[in-house]
Amino acid sequence: MTTPNARPHLHLYGTWRSSATWRVRIALAQKGLDWAYTPIHLKNGGGQQFTEAYDRINPMHQVPVLEVEDGGETLRLAQSLVIVDYLDERFPQKPMLPQGRGARAKARQIAEMINSGIQPLQNTIVQNYVRDTLKADDAAWVQHWVSRGLEAVERVLVTTAGTYAVGDDVTVADACIVPELYFARRFNIDLAAFPTLVRVDAACAALPAFEKAHARAQLDAEP
Ligand SMILES: N[C@@H](CCC(=O)N[C@@H](CS)C(=O)NCC(=O)O)C(=O)O
């Protein structure tokens, strides 16, 4: 029986190299939380995100989803930044937002530049549409939009970064940057023009929580 004081049970639906799932893993790992994990393969069998069973979990057909069993109630959440916000409220240790209203707004701004300004254009479903329906070059599409977005993020980071993206503590901005740079490297995007992003990414890579959250450390990681 669940009691109100029992430790909440966290269950993540995601994909090893999904950037949005990875953001949530970073927040979970930073906070020292453990989670159960159900991998959702975005390509096998036409994509497990489109199955009937997963449609009931997330009608947007996207990962991540976090289920939280807490105090006898189950909460099911989609949208990585909403999940990170929830985790910050429920588990305030190692906050993912900095002290200070201005710094908090900048961390959110950087997160949203990636979450709404870059990632939707690189999504699997978009790449498939560009390649299969528009008969266009999906890799060129991704390279164009991701480079353009990172250029803007770099210019903002020059004004906000300390050791990490906003000051000297890890924030939600870092949780968005690290998976995005992994994606950019995978698509052979030249990062030479983004030295601040590369430096922040390297600082995060040195932290154990980021190692635990890394795509390669997940049970569904492929070689
Ligand atoms: N804004 C959403 C984006 C979620 C999203 O786009 N997830 C991708 C993986 S990173 C996905 O599930 N894509 C499925 C598809 O493209 O079919 C979030 O932050 O959770």
The ligand as an SDF file (V2000), in Angstrom:
LIG
                    3D

 20 19  0  0  0  0  0  0  0  0999 V2000
    8.6050   19.5870  -26.6990 N   0  0  0  0  0  0  0  0  0  0  0  0
    8.5740   18.1790  -26.4840 C   0  0  0  0  0  0  0  0  0  0  0  0
    9.2320   17.4890  -27.6600 C   0  0  0  0  0  0  0  0  0  0  0  0
    9.0780   15.9890  -27.5940 C   0  0  0  0  0  0  0  0  0  0  0  0
    9.6340   15.3540  -28.8510 C   0  0  0  0  0  0  0  0  0  0  0  0
    9.6140   15.9380  -29.9270 O   0  0  0  0  0  0  0  0  0  0  0  0
   10.1340   14.1260  -28.7030 N   0  0  0  0  0  0  0  0  0  0  0  0
   10.7040   13.4460  -29.8550 C   0  0  0  0  0  0  0  0  0  0  0  0
   11.9920   12.7520  -29.4880 C   0  0  0  0  0  0  0  0  0  0  0  0
   13.2270   13.9340  -28.9660 S   0  0  0  0  0  0  0  0  0  0  0  0
    9.7230   12.4020  -30.3520 C   0  0  0  0  0  0  0  0  0  0  0  0
    9.1130   11.7190  -29.5660 O   0  0  0  0  0  0  0  0  0  0  0  0
    9.6020   12.2820  -31.6780 N   0  0  0  0  0  0  0  0  0  0  0  0
    8.7460   11.3140  -32.2560 C   0  0  0  0  0  0  0  0  0  0  0  0
    8.5850   11.5170  -33.7320 C   0  0  0  0  0  0  0  0  0  0  0  0
    9.2030   12.4410  -34.2970 O   0  0  0  0  0  0  0  0  0  0  0  0
    7.8440   10.7440  -34.3390 O   0  0  0  0  0  0  0  0  0  0  0  0
    9.2880   17.8480  -25.1800 C   0  0  0  0  0  0  0  0  0  0  0  0
   10.1310   18.6480  -24.7780 O   0  0  0  0  0  0  0  0  0  0  0  0
    8.9900   16.8280  -24.5520 O   0  0  0  0  0  0  0  0  0  0  0  0
  1  2  1  0
  2  3  1  0
  2 18  1  0
  3  4  1  0
  4  5  1  0
  5  6  2  0
  5  7  1  0
  7  8  1  0
  8  9  1  0
  8 11  1  0
  9 10  1  0
 11 12  2  0
 11 13  1  0
 13 14  1  0
 14 15  1  0
 15 16  2  0
 15 17  1  0
 18 19  2  0
 18 20  1  0
M  END
$$$$
